[in-house]
Amino acid sequence: MPVNPNDPRVKRTRQLMMIAFMELLEQKKNIYSISIQDITNQATVNRATFYSHFDDKNAFLECWMREKFVMIMKDKLPDLRITGMNSLQIVIQTVFEFLIRFRQYMTPGDNQFEPLFEIAMHKELKQLLLRWLKDEHHASISEEMLETTALVISWGIFGTALQWSRNPQRRSVSLMVREVVEVVAAAVAPVMADAESL
């Protein structure tokens, strides 16, 4: 039976496992060598408890990455809401900085997990952008169009940051962020124009 993620006991147990994983990561310095057994031993919970929260190690890692990404984003944007171009720039800058930091901690053996982590980060970014678009849009714009806009913009931001993080020496992060903000502002202009025309 699936657990209720909003239950305080469930949150505490998950937090124990996340902390245990971070401690193991500090010791072992790579992700691939950390087993589910290692996590449950370190967190002092049994394997059945782990499997009541997560289907497998990949599901755990996706949750860990999403939480880590949201935590970093909350440091820069406490209410996790985009309210204009300044906060949009903060979000984009955070994505760029997070990816470059993330890449520094990946070992060659951890490369297998990269797509999983990228999907987890992208999901959070898309949700953040979708909330913003829903807050700002005009009623005449359909839900589907807002979803598509958030999807395109989130991949534009994330894909650019990902590509840049593979060779960051070529251009500065501030220049990249400035250019991406300009492109995103142009992309959302029709949605904002409808909202402002009321």
Helices and strands as residue ranges (DSSP letters): H 8-28, H 36-43, H 47-53, H 57-76, H 85-105, G 108-113, H 114-136, H 143-165, H 173-196
